[in-house]
Amino acid sequence: MALKKYDLSGQETGEVEIEQELLDHKASPQLIKDYIVAIRKNGRQWSAKTKGRSEVMGTKKKPHAQKGLGRARQGSFQAPQYKGGGVVFGPRPKFDQHVRINRKERRLAIRSLFASKCNEGKARILDASTLQEAKTKPVASFLDALQLARSRVLFVGASEQGDGSFWVKSTNNLPKAQFIRLQNINGYDLSLADEIVILDRAFDECLQLLGKES
């Protein structure tokens, strides 16, 4: 199978072949679902917290006398019925709810999602050598030329620092574009993206991700 290669102006400059056996990775839908659900669960902070009546600061004096006034007895201004009192059954920090993801299952899910994008023709290669500084306009023009301005596009860069942080800055102001290094790629970003744009310097690393021996 061949992936089309483009320059930053949106012109097709050629094709790059990928061995079909690298694109035959298939994971069960249940495995992919469990993996993405685990990512979403592990992304939660679980840090919401409210104070109960024992934690609220205030006077220990009784609001009024226990007897003789005809009112219901009250023991503390920290009771929830008073303004500034404790919260009843409010959110509390949860115990560690981290979901462990099996390494082999994670790799298979990522490979399967990546390969499916290639097989569906939703992946292409970009010659990124012409972008030497952080500018949003060239990237936006590239997306317009390929009619991807309204699609969620995931730009995939090499793991090393060679691509530079300017790719992050160049895509930050584009509402549906995201840049990610291959070492940080995950199945949630892949499943969320409509299209994948692989920077040419990251192509060999993508082949290793798909299982090609170095």
Secondary structure, DSSP 8 states (H G I E B T S, - for coil): -EEEEE-TTS-EEEEEE--GGGG-----HHHHHHHHHHHHHHT---------TTTS----S-SS-SSSSSS-----TTSTTSTT---TT-------------HHHHHHHHHHHHHHHHHTT-EEEE--TT--S--HHHHHHHHHHTT-TTS-EEEEE-SSGGG-THHHHHHHTSTTEEEEEGGG--HHHHHH-SEEEEEGGGHHHHHHHTT---
